């Protein structure tokens, strides 16, 4: 399939994915749109919400509908790095009696990894994902192993329960393209959830994609023309979060977003436009993904926290100031 035909099929494929997800997950249209943007951008995504809002179901459904390999790790305080990456086991050849170590891959060797309640494990174990998320590879026992492609980490986090949890290091938060809050459903949506889940078992989502086509879509998106104004605007937004930028909102910020934020703003805007069937992104597309890209990269100072400011509020102010 040539690139033009592939691009023309991108928006219908995204629509089919939304429909497949909608048969299992009620509402959450904003969350689904950002999830699909991360999926086609080849970016990791962090979903933040209280228990019971279908975060795990959403990721599981997307993996099934996209036709990619799926793995899940339930993060717990006693989880070890080798439980994620894999470990060497000693095996004996019965014929020769020779013993040798063989690497047994861990659950990270998949296409879409669900890191469930990622903040429940200590930083030492959380760090086991850093190389995988950035380099798409794992180093164990002195050897480096390439991960299957595509490789994406979709993680969940409970924002209200603090006992027995460990804050994600800034370096790891920065690996996530988006941080997406998952909110409570509306009353009508909750009524639909009750109807669906208390009757006959729901059917599995239809498979509308596969790993090979997903990789092809990701390649097509990165090959689309990049609007110079989008690049300039993305960099302006990211740099405006940094103390010393001269923006009024930075008086509430201790640390701002780094260059990775500019990259994610640019590719996120391009993907957002492509999923809408448009070849070229504009500033409105950047604004559509800006809060999800920046909210977890803006570290507020004590004055902001004392005044009741949130990262979302500060990011909104920055967007208004930049224009």
C-alpha positions in Angstrom: 0.0 0.0 0.0 1.5 3.4 -1.0 1.8 6.2 1.4 -1.1 8.3 -0.1 -3.5 5.4 0.2 -2.2 4.6 3.7 -2.8 8.2 4.8 -6.3 8.2 3.4 -7.1 5.1 5.4 -5.7 6.6 8.6 -8.7 8.6 9.7 -11.2 5.8 8.9 -9.0 3.3 10.8 -9.0 5.7 13.8 -12.7 6.0 13.6 -13.1 2.2 13.6 -10.8 2.0 16.6 -13.0 4.6 18.4 -16.1 2.5 17.6 -14.5 -0.7 18.8 -13.4 1.0 22.0 -16.9 2.4 22.5 -18.4 -1.0 22.5 -16.5 -1.8 25.7 -15.9 1.6 27.3 -18.6 4.2 27.8 -17.8 7.9 27.2 -14.3 9.2 27.9 -14.1 10.6 24.4 -11.3 13.1 25.4 -9.3 10.3 26.9 -9.8 8.0 23.9 -8.7 10.8 21.5 -5.5 11.4 23.4 -4.8 7.7 23.7 -5.2 7.2 20.0 -2.9 10.2 19.4 -0.2 8.6 21.6 -0.7 5.2 19.9 -0.2 6.6 16.4 2.6 8.9 17.6 4.5 6.0 19.1 4.4 7.7 22.5 3.9 6.4 26.0 0.8 7.5 28.0 0.1 7.9 31.7 -3.6 7.6 32.8 -4.4 9.2 36.2 -7.7 8.4 37.9 -9.3 6.9 40.9 -10.1 3.1 40.9 -13.1 1.9 38.9 -13.0 4.3 35.9 -12.1 1.5 33.4 -8.5 2.6 32.9 -7.3 -1.0 32.7 -10.3 -2.0 30.5 -9.5 0.8 28.1 -5.9 -0.2 27.6 -6.8 -3.8 27.3 -9.5 -3.0 24.7 -7.2 -0.8 22.7 -4.5 -3.5 22.5 -7.1 -6.1 21.3 -8.7 -3.7 18.7 -5.2 -2.7 17.5 -4.2 -6.4 17.1 -0.9 -6.0 18.9 0.8 -8.0 21.6 -0.4 -7.1 25.1 1.3 -7.5 28.5 0.4 -6.4 31.9 2.4 -5.8 35.0 0.7 -5.2 38.3 3.1 -3.0 40.2 3.5 -3.9 43.9 6.0 -2.8 46.6 7.9 -6.2 46.3 8.2 -6.1 42.5 11.8 -6.5 41.4 13.5 -5.1 38.2 14.0 -8.6 36.9 10.2 -9.2 37.2 9.9 -6.6 34.4 12.9 -7.1 32.2 13.5 -10.8 32.6 16.3 -12.9 34.1 18.8 -15.6 33.3 18.0 -19.2 34.3 20.5 -22.1 34.5 19.6 -24.9 32.2 21.2 -28.3 31.8 21.3 -30.2 28.5 20.3 -33.8 29.4 22.2 -35.3 26.6 25.6 -33.7 27.2 25.2 -32.7 30.8 26.3 -29.2 29.9 24.9 -26.3 31.9 24.4 -22.8 30.5 22.4 -19.7 31.3 19.5 -18.8 29.1 17.7 -15.4 29.2 14.0 -15.6 29.8 12.3 -12.4 28.6 10.0 -10.6 31.1 6.6 -9.1 30.4 8.2 -6.0 29.0 8.8 -7.9 25.7 5.5 -7.1 24.1 3.9 -4.4 21.9 1.6 -2.7 24.4 2.6 -2.9 28.1 0.1 -2.0 30.7 2.0 -0.8 33.8 -0.9 -1.0 36.3 -0.6 1.3 39.4 3.0 2.2 38.4 3.5 4.3 41.5 3.1 1.4 43.9 6.6 0.1 43.3 9.9 1.6 44.6 12.0 3.9 42.3 14.6 1.1 41.7 11.9 -1.0 40.0 10.3 1.9 38.2 13.7 2.7 36.8 13.7 -0.7 35.0 11.3 0.8 32.5 13.5 3.9 31.7 15.7 2.2 29.1 12.8 0.3 27.6 10.7 3.5 27.2 13.4 5.6 25.7 15.6 3.2 23.7 13.1 0.3 23.1 15.6 -2.1 24.4 16.6 -3.9 27.6 20.1 -4.5 29.0 20.4 -7.6 31.2 23.4 -9.7 32.2 25.7 -7.5 30.1 23.6 -8.0 26.9 21.2 -5.7 25.2 17.9 -7.1 23.8 15.7 -5.2 21.3 12.1 -5.0 22.2 9.3 -5.8 19.7 8.1 -2.9 17.6 5.9 -1.1 18.2 6.6 -0.8 21.9 4.4 1.4 24.0 3.9 1.7 27.8 0.4 2.8 28.9 0.5 3.2 32.7 -2.1 3.9 35.3 -1.9 5.8 38.5 -4.2 6.5 41.4 -3.9 10.2 42.4 -5.6 10.1 45.8 -4.1 7.1 47.6 -0.7 8.0 48.9 0.0 5.3 51.5 2.3 2.6 50.1 3.0 4.6 46.9 6.2 6.2 45.5 6.1 9.4 43.4 7.3 8.8 39.8 10.8 10.3 39.3 10.8 13.4 37.0 13.0 11.5 34.5 10.4 8.8 34.2 7.5 11.2 34.0 9.3 12.9 31.2 9.3 9.7 29.2 5.5 9.8 29.0 4.2 11.7 26.0 0.9 12.5 27.7 -0.5 12.5 31.2 -4.3 12.1 30.9 -6.7 12.5 33.8 -9.6 10.0 33.7 -12.7 11.7 35.2 -15.9 10.3 36.6 -18.6 9.6 34.0 -21.7 11.7 33.6 -24.9 10.4 35.1 -26.2 9.2 31.7 -22.9 7.5 31.0 -22.9 5.8 34.4 -26.4 4.5 33.8 -25.2 3.0 30.5 -22.3 1.4 32.3 -24.6 -0.2 34.8 -26.8 -1.5 32.0 -23.9 -3.0 30.1 -22.1 -4.5 33.0 -25.0 -6.0 34.9 -26.6 -7.9 32.0 -25.1 -10.4 29.6 -21.4 -10.4 29.2 -20.1 -7.9 26.6 -18.4 -9.1 23.5 -14.8 -8.4 22.8 -13.8 -5.4 20.7 -13.5 -6.0 17.0 -9.9 -6.3 15.7 -9.4 -3.5 13.2 -5.6 -3.1 13.0 -2.3 -5.1 13.4 1.2 -4.3 14.5 2.6 -4.1 10.9 -0.1 -1.6 9.8 0.3 0.4 13.0 4.0 0.8 12.3 3.3 1.8 8.8 0.8 4.5 10.0 3.4 5.8 12.5 6.0 6.1 9.7 3.5 7.9 7.4 2.7 10.4 10.2 6.3 11.2 10.8 6.8 11.7 7.1 4.1 14.3 6.8 5.1 17.9 6.1 5.9 19.8 9.3 4.5 23.3 9.5 7.3 25.6 10.5 4.8 27.7 12.5 3.9 24.6 14.5 7.5 24.0 15.4 8.0 27.6 16.4 4.8 27.5 18.5 5.6 24.2 20.2 9.0 25.5 21.2 7.5 28.8 22.4 5.0 26.9 24.6 7.6 24.6 26.1 10.1 27.3 26.8 7.4 29.6 28.3 7.1 27.1 31.2 10.8 27.6 32.2 11.7 30.1 35.0 13.5 33.1 33.5 11.4 33.0 30.3 9.8 36.3 31.3 6.2 34.9 31.4 4.0 36.0 34.3 2.9 32.4 34.9 6.5 31.2 35.7 6.3 32.9 39.1 4.4 29.7 40.1 6.9 27.3 38.6 10.0 25.7 40.1 11.0 23.6 37.0 9.6 23.8 33.5 9.4 21.5 30.5 12.5 20.3 28.6 13.1 19.9 24.9 11.2 16.5 24.9 8.0 18.5 25.5 8.6 20.5 22.3 9.1 17.2 20.4 5.9 15.7 21.8 3.9 18.9 21.1 5.0 18.9 17.4 4.4 15.2 16.7 1.2 15.2 18.8 -0.2 18.1 16.8 0.8 16.4 13.5 -0.9 13.1 14.6 -4.0 15.0 15.9 -4.4 16.6 12.5 -3.7 13.3 10.6 -6.4 11.4 12.6 -8.8 14.2 11.5 -7.8 13.6 7.9 -5.7 16.7 7.5 -2.1 16.7 6.0 -0.8 19.7 7.9 -1.2 20.6 11.6 -1.7 24.2 12.9 -1.6 26.0 16.2 -5.0 24.8 17.2 -3.7 21.2 17.0 -0.8 22.1 19.2 -3.2 23.5 21.8 -5.4 20.4 21.6 -2.5 18.3 23.0 -0.6 21.0 25.0 -2.1 20.4 28.4 -1.6 16.6 28.2 2.0 17.2 27.2 2.9 19.8 29.8 0.9 19.1 32.9 3.3 16.5 34.2 6.4 18.4 33.2 5.6 21.6 35.2 6.8 21.4 38.8 5.0 24.0 40.9 6.7 25.9 43.7 5.5 26.2 47.3 3.8 29.6 46.6 1.6 28.0 43.9 0.7 25.0 46.1 -0.2 27.3 49.0 -2.4 29.5 46.7 -4.2 26.4 45.4 -2.8 26.4 41.9 -2.7 23.2 39.9 -0.4 22.4 36.9 -3.4 22.5 34.6 -4.3 26.0 35.7 -0.7 27.2 35.2 -0.5 25.5 31.8 -3.7 27.2 30.7 -2.3 30.6 31.8 0.9 29.9 29.8 -1.2 29.0 26.7 -3.1 32.3 27.0 0.1 34.3 27.4 1.8 32.8 24.4 -1.4 33.1 22.4 
